[in-house]
């Protein structure tokens, strides 16, 4: 699979939280040739099914139909961006969608998704006319403007309050197998699932695989909740990104690029699922890191695990630098390795996994500290 080419397409395509129509088409194209069925649910999640290709043997579990065991691989396809809050003549006032780092906005090229796409830039009052106190502070949201270069009457015809704005940054290849682009959170994981689905074409697995591109993770996590409710998986894996290493970031919170994905461990990570992911990585001699996740939120995992009567869930993440900026950086080999890990995990699932590896009364007890 040409991962860089796929990333170019996925990151170039806009798809802010709640407005994923365009990116959903590209994900459908990326996954479609590797699965048996695809559908879009009511909320806009893209749900792809690759059926298990070997029988399970257990009475009532073999063959096609709703009785088969199901694993769900969920990766959110939405991205952060901006929204028009006010039209001020030729200029647009804005607010954030999904948690934008306000420090980086000045000077950013953007694309306004109005009646037609309008290229623009983010500006504000020049520093020459600011007071000394103002120059030392972040520009407030109400002083940031998007300039599309059109007269007021044309802006009024083409733009509406509530129109969304995406960052306009092309993918750039850096050194040492790294690439930089907007929306690598979480299009890198969409690509990793594509790698997984391609790898499964030449492998056998008994469980049905549901690959789900979820919506609205950056705002509500509603996509993971509703799709999990609909799929009703026996096991779920949230595939996301995590913090890459860099100056000023502790080793406990960030991970090196190019050294493999991380496997989460914490409240939203079932210990049996975690251990099976670790065993899968070891089986194929794939480098990985264990990521401590003491809080439940932050990925689709929490939304998946609490649906219906509960879903045993794990997290696989790809280290990424400059998260929630238009210049996120990722190592391509980490995407490929994450995909291979997911494929190995899927092929290892058998009938005994639920009763042996996930049964709470069979898990090792955490000993009390002395």
N, C-alpha and C positions, 0 to 999 in steps of 0.2 A: 504494500500500500504506500502511495506517495503522501506521506503525512504532511509535509510542508505545503504541498499543493492543496490538500484538503483544508489545512488551517487558513490558507490565504482566502479561500472561499468562505469559510465559516466566520472568520473575524471581520471580513469586509462587509458582511451582511448584518444589517441592523435588526435588533430584536429586544427592545427594552421590556422590562417587566410589565405584563399585561398587554403587550403589543408584539407578540412573537410570530405573527403571521408569516413574515418573509423568511425568518430563520428556520421556521418549521419546514418549509419547502426544501431548504438545503439539507437539513438533517434527514428528511425523507429520502432524498437522492443519495446521501452518503450511506445510509443503512439498508436501503431498499433491496439491493441485489443479494443480501446475505440473510434475509429472513423470509418466513412463509406468509406472514400477514402483517398489515399495518392499518392502524385506524387513529383517528383523532377524537378524543373524548370531549365532553361538554365544556370543560374549562380550557381546552386547547392543548392538553398534553398529547404528545405523539407517542403511541404505544405500538411497539413492534414485537412480534412473536416469532421465535425460532423454536420449533418443536423438538423435543428430545428424539434422538434417532436410534435408541436401543430400548428394548422393553425393560420393565422393572421386576417382573416375576411375581411380585406380591399380589395376591388376589385382590381385584378391585382397583389396583393401581396401574396396571399395564394398559397399553393401547391409548388411543386418542380420547379426548373428552375432559370434563372438568375435574375428574378424580386424579389426574396426574399431578405430581409435585411440581412446584413452580418457584423459580428464583427470579427476582426482579433487580435489574441493574438500572439505577436512576441517576441521571445527570441533568442538572438544570441547564436550559438553553437560553435563558434570559440574561440580559446584561444591564449594567448601570448606564445612566445617561441623564438627560435634562428634560424639562417640560416648560412650555410657554405659560406664564402666569398673567402677562399683561402686554398689550401692544401699545407702544409709546411712539406714535408716528412711524418713523423708519426703523425703530429699534424694538427689540423684544426683551422683556424682563423674564427671568428664568428661576426655576427651583430644581432641586435634585430629584432623581428617581433612583432608588436603590443604594444610596450611600456613596456619594461622590466626594472625593478629597478636594475641599474648597481651595487648598493652597495652589493647585495646579491649573486652575481654570483660565486665568488671564493669558491671552494669546493663543488659546487652543482653536484649531480649525474644527468646525462642526458641520453637520448636515441637518437642516430643519425639514422634518417630514410633514409638510403642509399639503396644500392641494396638489403640489408637485414638489420634488426635492429641491431645496435651496441651499447651496453652500454658503457658509457664513463663518464669522470669527467672533470670539468672545473678547470684549474690551471693557474699558471703564474710563474714568477721568485720568488723564496723564499725570504722572507724579509731579510735574512742574507746578501744578496748581493745587496740590494737596498741602495741608498743614504738616508740620513735622510729626505730630502725633498720628495723623492718618497714614503717613507713609510707613509707619512701623507696625501697622495692623493689617489683618486680612481684609480684603475688600468685601463689604457686606453683600449679601445676596441681592438686596434691593438696589445696589449700585452697579451690579454686573449687567451687561447688555450683550445681546447677540446682534451683530450687524450683517445683514445679507446683501447690502449694497443696492437696495431698491428704494424708490421713493415711497412715501407713506401710503399713497393710494394703492399701489401694487401690493405692498405688504398687507394691507387690509383685505385685499381680494384673495390672497394666497395663504394666509396664516390665520389660524383660529386659536383662541385660548384653549389649552389642553393638548395642542400638538406636541409631539415628542421630538427630541433633538438627540442625535447620536454623535459620538466623536468621530472625526474623519481622519483616521490614521491607518495607513497601509502596513501590512506585515513586512518586517525587515529581517533579513538574515544577518545575525551577528557572528562572532567567532565561536569556535569550540562547539558547534552544533546547537547553538542557542538561537531562538527567534524572539522578536519583540513585536507586539501588536496590541490593539485594544481587544477587550472581550475574551482574552485567553481564559479568564474566569467567566464562563466555564466551558468555552468551546474546546479547550484542550482535553477535557474529559469526554466531550461528545466524540472527539477523534479517538480517544482511548477505547471507547465502547465499539467504534467502528473497527478498530484493530482486533478486538476480542471477537466480534461477530465474524470477521473474515477468517480468523484462526479456527473458529469452530466449524467452518466448512469442511475441514479435513480431519476433524476429530469426532469421536463418539461421546455422547452424553445422554443420560437417562432423563434428567429433569428438563421441563420446558423453560426456555429463557425468555423473559420479557424485558426488552430494552426500552426504557422510558425516558424521553426528553421532557423534563418537567418545566412548567411555567411558574413565574412569579416567586422564585426562591429568594431573590434579592429584596422582596418586599413582604410577602405573606407566607411563604412555604405552602400555599394552598394547593399548588399543583401536585406536590408529593403526597399530600394527604388524600386528595380525591382520586388520584391514579392508583395509589396503594389500596384504597377502599375498593376500587373497581377490579383490580387485578387479583386481590386477595392472595398475595404470595405466601409461600411457606418460609422463605428467607429473603431478606432484602440487603442490597449493597448500595450505599450512596457513594457515587464517584464524583469527587470535587477537587479543588485545589487547596493547598496550604501554603504557609509563608516560606519563601526561600531565604537563604542566608544573605546577610548583608551587614554593613556597619551599623552598630547600635542596636542590633537584634540579638537577644540571648539565644544560645544553642538549644535551650529547652523549648523555644517557641518557633524556631526556624530550622530548615533542613537544606543540605547542599543540593545544588542543581547537578544533574547528570549522575547521581548516585542511587537512583531508583525511587519508587513511590513510597509513601508512608502508609502504614496500617494503623488505624485508630484503636485506642484502648481507653475506655471510660464508660460513663453511664449509658450512653446511647450506642454502645458497641457490645453486643452479646459476647461473653467470653468464649463461647464455643465457636461462634463465627470468626472471631478474631484469631483463635488458634488455628482454625482450618485455613485461613488466609496465610498465616505464617508458615504452616506446613506446606502449603502450595508453593510459596516462594522458595522455600528450602528445597523442595523436590526438583525444581528446575534451575536451582542455583542462581536465583534472581536476587540482586541486591535490594534491600528494603530498610526502612527505619520504622520503629514503633513510635507513634505519636500519642503522647498523653493528652486526653481530651476530657478534663475534669468536669466540664459543663456540657449539658446536652445540646444546646443550640449551636448555630453556626453553619450547619449543613442540612440537607434533606433527611438525614438519618433520624433525627428526633421526630420529624413529621411522619416518617414511615413506621417507626417502631410502636407508636401509640394508637394506630388505626385498628378498628375492630377490637379483637381480644388481644392484640399485640403481635408484632412481627419481629423475630430475631434478626437483628440488623448489624451490619458492619460498615466501615468507612475505608475506602482507598482514596488517597489524595496524591496529587502531583505538585511538587514544590514549584512555587512561582514567585518571582521578585516583583516589587512595585505593584502589589495588589490594589485593585480599584483605581488604577491610573490608566491612561490611554497608551502607556508604554510598558505593559506587563512583559516579563521575560520568562521563558520556559526552555528547558532542554528537551529537544525532540526525542531523545532516547528514553526519557522518563515517561513520555506518552506511550511509546511503543512497549516499554516494560510494564506499565500499568495495564495495557490491553492484554499482554501475555499472562499476567498474573490473574486477571479476571477469567480468561479462558481456562487456565489450569484449575482454578477454583471450581468452575462449572463442571468440568469433566470429572472431578473427584467426588461430586455429590452422588450419593446412592441412597438406598432405602433406609439404611441404618443411621443416616446423618441426624435425622430428627430425634430418633429414640435414644441414640448413644451419645452423640457429640453435643447435642443441645439440651438434653434433659438436665434440669437444675440439680436433681438429687444425685447425678453422676459426675457433676463438675467438682474439681478439687476445691476444698474449703480454704479460704484465705485465713492463714494463721494470725492470731493476735500478736502484736509486737510486744517485746518484753519491756 
